[in-house]
Amino acid sequence: IRDSDWAAAAQRAGDRILKDANPDLLIMVEGINWAGIPVDGFWRDRPHLKPVAELSHTLVRSHKLVYAAHYYGYTGPRHSGATGIGETTDPRYRDLSRSELFAEMHRSSAYVADTPDRHFTAPVWISEFGVAKDADATDRAWFANTVDFLVA
């Protein structure tokens, strides 16, 4: 396994936990979120769970696998949320319309849970999302849309 092969490392760790420690645990895999393409010191094209469709990520107990993704309004499909020189001006999630946000969240992560009977089908946990309590109207609308997506 290459040092940078996150998928292989996650699979190996999950299998060891299920075989050697506790076969009843759920194995949550995240971290894929930041495996985009670094350009000028910034991450581009945040893939979320898009690579999962191309992986043969099968645990020794495949029904114990859960994938996780993160969504914050200040980040975006091609935006890390950083504000340094050279950061992309691509839209952030809070800039997307409700229908654009729903489509992006499905394309980048939810498809894993609602594409039945595929090698990659697994539950998806949106493990991080939120806004500050003094959020502006744009962030509040993004948060409401994100919650609506999760409910749907």
C-alpha positions as CSV (number, residue, x, y, z in Angstrom):
1,I,0.0,0.0,0.0
2,R,1.4,3.4,-0.9
3,D,1.6,5.9,1.9
4,S,-0.9,8.1,0.1
5,D,-3.5,5.4,-0.6
6,W,-6.2,6.5,1.8
7,A,-8.8,4.0,0.5
8,A,-6.5,1.0,1.0
9,A,-5.5,2.3,4.4
10,A,-9.1,2.7,5.5
11,Q,-10.1,-0.7,4.2
12,R,-7.1,-2.3,6.0
13,A,-7.9,-0.6,9.3
14,G,-11.6,-1.4,9.0
15,D,-10.9,-5.1,8.3
16,R,-8.5,-5.3,11.3
17,I,-11.0,-3.7,13.6
18,L,-13.8,-6.0,12.5
19,K,-11.6,-9.2,12.6
20,D,-9.5,-8.5,15.7
21,A,-11.3,-6.1,17.9
22,N,-15.1,-6.1,17.5
23,P,-17.1,-7.5,14.6
24,D,-20.2,-5.6,15.7
25,L,-18.8,-2.1,15.2
26,L,-19.8,0.2,12.4
27,I,-16.7,1.4,10.4
28,M,-17.1,5.0,9.4
29,V,-14.8,6.2,6.6
30,E,-14.3,9.9,6.0
31,G,-11.3,12.0,5.1
32,I,-12.0,11.6,1.4
33,N,-13.4,15.2,1.6
34,W,-10.0,16.8,1.4
35,A,-8.5,14.5,-1.2
36,G,-8.9,17.0,-3.9
37,I,-6.2,18.4,-6.2
38,P,-3.8,20.9,-4.6
39,V,-3.2,24.0,-6.7
40,D,-1.0,26.8,-5.5
41,G,-1.3,25.5,-1.9
42,F,-5.1,25.2,-2.0
43,W,-7.4,22.2,-2.5
44,R,-9.5,22.1,-5.6
45,D,-12.3,19.9,-6.6
46,R,-13.4,18.5,-3.2
47,P,-14.5,15.1,-4.2
48,H,-16.5,14.1,-1.1
49,L,-17.6,10.6,-1.9
50,K,-17.4,10.7,-5.7
51,P,-14.3,8.3,-5.8
52,V,-16.3,5.6,-3.9
53,A,-18.0,4.5,-7.1
54,E,-14.6,3.6,-8.6
55,L,-13.3,1.9,-5.5
56,S,-13.7,-1.8,-4.6
57,H,-13.9,-0.8,-1.0
58,T,-15.3,-4.0,0.5
59,L,-14.8,-4.7,4.2
60,V,-14.6,-8.3,5.5
61,R,-18.2,-7.5,6.8
62,S,-19.4,-5.1,4.1
63,H,-22.7,-4.3,5.9
64,K,-20.6,-2.5,8.6
65,L,-19.3,0.2,6.3
66,V,-20.7,3.8,6.6
67,Y,-19.2,6.7,4.7
68,A,-19.1,10.3,6.0
69,A,-19.0,13.7,4.3
70,H,-18.8,17.3,5.5
71,Y,-20.7,20.3,4.1
72,Y,-20.3,23.9,5.4
73,G,-21.8,27.0,3.7
74,Y,-18.4,28.7,3.5
75,T,-16.9,25.8,1.5
76,G,-18.0,24.6,-1.9
77,P,-17.6,21.9,-4.6
78,R,-14.3,23.6,-5.7
79,H,-13.7,25.9,-2.7
80,S,-11.8,24.9,0.4
81,G,-13.2,27.7,2.6
82,A,-9.7,29.3,2.9
83,T,-9.4,33.0,2.2
84,G,-5.7,33.2,1.3
85,I,-4.2,34.5,-1.9
86,G,-4.8,32.2,-4.8
87,E,-8.0,30.8,-3.4
88,T,-10.7,30.0,-6.0
89,T,-13.6,32.3,-6.5
90,D,-15.9,29.4,-7.4
91,P,-19.2,29.3,-5.6
92,R,-19.5,28.1,-2.1
93,Y,-22.4,25.9,-1.0
94,R,-24.2,28.9,0.5
95,D,-24.1,30.5,-3.0
96,L,-26.0,27.6,-4.6
97,S,-29.7,27.7,-5.1
98,R,-31.8,25.1,-3.3
99,S,-32.0,22.9,-6.4
100,E,-28.2,23.3,-7.2
101,L,-27.4,22.4,-3.6
102,F,-29.6,19.3,-3.6
103,A,-28.0,18.2,-7.0
104,E,-24.5,18.8,-5.7
105,M,-25.0,17.0,-2.4
106,H,-26.5,14.0,-4.3
107,R,-23.8,14.0,-6.9
108,S,-20.9,14.3,-4.4
109,S,-22.1,12.0,-1.6
110,A,-25.8,10.9,-1.2
111,Y,-25.6,8.8,-4.4
112,V,-23.7,6.2,-2.4
113,A,-26.7,5.6,-0.2
114,D,-29.4,5.7,-2.8
115,T,-27.9,3.7,-5.6
116,P,-29.1,0.2,-4.7
117,D,-27.3,-3.0,-5.2
118,R,-23.9,-1.6,-6.3
119,H,-20.5,-2.6,-4.9
120,F,-20.3,0.8,-3.3
121,T,-23.8,1.1,-1.8
122,A,-23.6,2.1,1.9
123,P,-25.1,4.5,4.3
124,V,-23.9,8.1,4.3
125,W,-23.5,10.2,7.4
126,I,-23.2,13.9,7.0
127,S,-20.9,14.2,9.9
128,E,-20.3,18.0,9.9
129,F,-22.4,20.9,8.9
130,G,-23.7,24.0,10.6
131,V,-23.7,27.8,10.9
132,A,-22.9,30.3,13.6
133,K,-25.8,31.4,15.9
134,D,-25.4,34.9,14.4
135,A,-25.4,33.7,10.8
136,D,-26.6,36.1,8.1
137,A,-29.7,35.4,5.9
138,T,-27.6,33.6,3.2
139,D,-26.1,31.2,5.7
140,R,-29.4,30.6,7.4
141,A,-31.0,29.8,4.0
142,W,-28.2,27.4,3.2
143,F,-28.5,25.7,6.6
144,A,-32.3,25.3,6.1
145,N,-31.8,23.8,2.6
146,T,-29.1,21.4,3.9
147,V,-31.4,20.2,6.7
148,D,-34.3,19.8,4.1
149,F,-31.9,17.8,1.9
150,L,-31.1,15.5,4.8
151,V,-34.8,15.1,5.7
152,A,-35.7,14.3,2.1
